[in-house]
């Protein structure tokens, strides 16, 4: 067995790498155990928007009614594949119990706190570690073709403004005068000038390099087969050997429930399958990232490319690529954009996002395990929440006063 580390991180995605880097900055010795290749999970194909605007959780009143209506529509934005899966249906019942105004408001406040913290930390984080990821503070626009849908968003706008998130509205004709990439027929737009964007595959690759440069060890192709508490901390067994440390951070995204079983943990997270398509940049592109709201398609433009993404599919750990859902991204984009795709398709991607039962991340000590910590359940917002999550994990593990209130994220909230 290798000599003990201070901290083992299980998971080499954006949350695991950010947590590793933040812990290394405190002087801790850190080893990351990644089942595949670092940074190749759900962060790789993310749309790369940094979005305090996305503070509102999926657990909105009325969500379950919509989901049930979409169950026979396989290309719906939020699709639950009909199947016998008792764990998924138990999770869905728990999710439904949070789809009420009180829990929705509570979750929005918690998510806003970590999203705003991450957005504030990210520029310095990128510069300090030399993360070349095409970061830009362009804001994000929500685009509406249906005036009724735009009007329905007013209540959410009020909630976001109350939490200190800047919001502007632009009527359709004014927006079209300034944005030639869009087709006619836009009812209006909601602009979030405080949002930003980056290229996520380059961001996570940069985090992995920064972890190694800071003295951390990243063990790839090292899936964790067993975790055991010891007298002095925690021990993890992998095909590459056994590793011991005083503390272990479980940050394996949608796989966290499976890994956590080794410790008897019940982690209320389900894998939500997301899709994206990356193209060579077309000639006519939007000036800033967009969410095409009626079709729930995110559009992100970088100097190096162009990506359509989004959707949430609950089909367990099914590893097939659903062509229908990829086609839906292109169809949706074609309703809004004059050039909805690029001249060359570079990548078709899917990955599993870790969606918690209340759509709030689980960050904190694992119940019943003094040396095990959780950092999972970030849903579609792992990249957006990464800098603040990494810092919060480092603060909790090292016993430093947290920079934001950790209580809403405490895994103990589930008993």
N, C-alpha and C positions, 0 to 999 in steps of 0.2 A: 504494500500500500504506500502511496505517495506520502511525503511529509505533510502534516496538517496545514490547511490554509486558514485564514481568518473567516472568509465567507465563500461558500459555494453558491453560484447562481445557476439554477436549472432553467435553461431557455436562453438562446442566443438571438432572440428577436429584438425589436426596438426597446421594449421595456426592460428585458434582461440586460442588454448592453448599456442602456442609460443608467440602470441601477449599478452595474459594475463600475462604470466610469465615475459616478458620483462617490461610490465607496472608495475607489482608488484615490480620489482627491482627498479623502480623510486620512490616508495613510494605511488603509487596510490592504492585506494581501488577498487577492480575489482570483477565483478560477470559475470560468463559465463552462457549463456542460451543455452542449447543443446536440440534439438528436441527429440533425442533418448538417447543413451548412449555415453559418451565422448570417443572419439578415435575409434569409430566403423564404421566410414564412409570410404571414399576412401583411407585414409592413412593406414588403417588396412591391406589391401591386396596388398599394394604397394610392388615393388620388393626390396625397401630398399637401392638402390644405390644412392650415393651422387655424383652428376655428373656435374661438369663444362664441361665435354665432350659433354653434351646434350645442349650446348648453341644454336645450330642451331635450328630455329623454324620449325614447320610443314608447315609454309607458304612459302615453297620453290617454285621457278618457276617450273612448270610442275606437281605440286601436284594435281591440279584439274583434269588434264587429266588422271592421275592414278586413282583418286577416281571414276571418271565416268566409267572407265574401270572395276572397281571392284564392281560396284553396283549390278551385277548379281552373285557375288561370296560372299556368306554370311560369309565365314570364312576368307575373306581377312583381312590383317593387319589394314586397314583403311576402314571401311564399313559404308555406308550411307544407312539405310533401306528405300527403296522406300515407301513413304506415303504422305498423304496430311497433311502438317504441315507448315503453312505459316511463323511462327516465325523461324523455322529451316531453311527454304529456304531463307528467308531474311538474316539470319545470314550467310548462306553458300555463298551468293552473296558477302557479306562484306568480308568474309574470302578469297574468290577468288580475290577480289580487292587488297589484300595484298600479293598475290603470285607473286611478281616481285622482281628483284634483289635489288632495292633500299630499299624496306621495309624489305626484308629478311636480308640484311646486318645490317640495323638499329636495327631490333629485336634481331639479334644475339649479338650485342654489349650490348644491355640492359640486356638480359638474362645472358650473361657472367658476367656482373658486379655483379648481385645479387647471382648467383651461386658461384662465386669465394669468395664473401664476406661470404656467408653461410658456405662454406667449411672451410674457415679460422676461423670462430667463433665457429664451432661445437665442436671441441675437448674440449675446455675450458668449453663450455656450458654443455656438458655431464658430465664432472668431477665436475663442480661447483654444479650441481643439483643432482648428484648421479643417473644419468639415466643409468640403467643397460640394455643395448640394443645390446650387441655383436658388438660394433663398432670396425672396423678394417680398416686400411689404405692400402688396398691391390691393389688399382687401379682397372680399369675395361678394359676388352678387347672386341673389336668388331671382330667377327670371320666371315670370308668370304670363301665360297666354289666356288664362281664364280669370276674368275680374272677380268672380265669386270666390275662387281659391285665394286670390290676393286679399280680399276682404276678410276671409276667415283667419288669415295670419295676423290680423291686428292684435288679437289677445296675446299672442306669443311675443309680438313686438313690445307690448307694454311690460311684460314680465322680464324680457331681456334688458330693457332700458332701466328698470328698477334695480337690476343687478350691476349696473354700470357699464353695460355693453353698448357701444355706439351703434346706432341704426339710422339710416337715411332711406327715404322713399323717393322714387323717381317715376314719373308717369311714362306711359309707353312711348308716345311720340318723341318726348325729350330724350329718352334712352336710345331710341333708334337713330336719332340724329347724330349721336356720339358713338354708336357702335355698329359699323357697317357689316360686321360678321353675322348679324342676326337677320332672320327673315322678318317680313312684315307680320303684323298680327300680335305684337307684344302688348299685353294689358298694362304692364308696369314691372318695376323691379324694386327689390329691397336690398340696399347696399350695407355691408358691414366693413367700414373702412379700417377697423382695427385688426382684421384677419390678415393672414399672410399665406405664403406657399413655399414649398421646396420640392426637390425631386427625391422621393422617399427611398428608392433603391440606393441612390448615392449617399443619402443621409445615413442609412443603417450600415452601409459598407464603411463609411467614414467613422462611425462609432466603433466598429470592430477594430479598425486600425488604431484609433485613439486608445482603446482599452489595452491593446498590445503594447503601444508606445509608452503607456503609463506603467507598464510592468505587469499587467494582468495576463492571465493565461486563458486562451479560448480553445477548449477541447471540442473539436468537431467530430461528427459521426460517433457521438458518445451518448446514446439514449440511456436514460436512467431506468434501470430494471428494478431497483429496490432502494428504499430510504429507511434508515433506522436511527432512532435516538440512541446516543451513547452517554456515558457518564460525563464526558467532557464536551458534548455537542451533538453533532449529526454526522452520519456516514452515508455516502451514496455509492451504489454499485453500478458500473457501466461495463460494456465490452472492452473498454480501454483501461479498466482497472477500478479499484476502490479508492475513493477520495473522502477525506475527513476534514471537518472544519468546525469552528465554534458555532457558526450560524449558517443557515441555508435559506436562500430566497427562492421561492417557487414562482417563476415568471415564464411559464411555458404556454401562455396564451390559451387557446381553445383546448389544448391537451392537459391543462392543469388538473381537471377533475380526475383523469386517468392516472396521472402521476401521483396525485394526492392520496389515492386509495392506499398506497403503501404505508401511509401513516394513519389510516382510518379517517381521513378528512372527507367531509361532504362539502364540495365546492359547487355552489349553485350557478354553474356556467354551462351554456350550450354553445356548440359551434354554429355560427351563422356564416354561410358560404357567400363570399363576395366575388365579383368578377370585374375585370378591367381589360381594356384593349389599348395598346400603345402603338402609335404610328410615328412615322417621320412627319415633321411639322408641315401642315398645309400652308398654302400661300396666304389665305385669309383666316385669321384666328382672332378670338376674342381678346380684348385688352387686359382682362383679368379673369381669374377663375370664376366659374359659374356653376350654379345648381339649377338645372332645368326642372322646376319643381313638380309640374304635373306628371312628368315621366321619371322623376327621382334619378336623374342622370347627372353626374358630376363631370365637368369639363375642366381640365387643367392644361395650361400651355407653359412649356419651358423653352429656353433657347434650343435645347437638344431634342425636343419631342412634343408630343400631344397625346393626351390620355382621356379616354372615356371610362367611367367606372361607376360603381355603386351596386345596388341590389342586396337583399338579404334573403338567403334561401336556407331553410331549416330542413336538411336532408341527412342529418347525422354526419358521419365522417366519410360519406360517399366521395370517392376520389375521381369521379368522372367529370369531364368538362361538358357542361350543358350548353349545347350550341344555341338553343332557343333563347337563353338568357343573354348570351353575347349578341345575338342578332337584335334583341330588344334594346340594347344600348345604342346600336347604330340607328335603328328606327326612331328611337326617341330623339337622338341628336338631330336627325334629318328634319324633324318638325320645327326646329328652332334655328339651326345654323345653315348658312349658305354653303359652307364646306364642312360637312359633319365628320368626314374622315380624312386621313392623310393619304399621300400618294403611295405610301408603302407601309404595310402592317408589320411591325417589329415584334410584337408579343401579344399572345392571348393568355390570360392568366386567371386563376381562381385561387382563393385561399380562405381559411376558416378564421373568422373573427370571434373572439371570446366575449359572448354577451351574457352579462350577469342578470339574475332574475329581476332586479330592480333598476338595471341599466346604470348602476354606479359601480366604479371599480372597487375591488377588494384589495386594500393596501394596509398591511399591519400584521401583527403577530397571529399565527395560526392558533385557534383555540386548542388548549391542552398541550401545546408544544412550545416550551419557552425559547427554543433556539431555531424555530422555523417561522418564516415570514412569507406572506403572500403578496404578490403584485400581479394581479390578473383581472380579467373582466372589463377591459377597456372598450369592448365593442369595436366600433369603426374608428375610434379616436385614439388609438395607441400612439400614433405619431404626434398628434396634437397635444397629448398629455404627457409625452415622454420625459421632457426636461424636468417638470415638476414632480413626476412620479419618482424619477431617479433620485432627486434631492430628498424627497420625503422618505423614501426607503433608507437612504444613508442616515438621515437624522434619527429615524426610529431605531435602526440597528445599533447606532453608536450612542444613543441616549441623549442626543442634542435636542434642544427646544425646537419643535417643528416650525417651519416657516408658514404653514397653513394648518388649520384645524383638521387633525386626522380623524376625528370622531365619525364623520359621515362615511368614511371608507373602511372602518374597522370591520374585519371579517366576523367578529363576535356578534354583529347585529343579526346574524342568521342563527344564533344559538349554538 
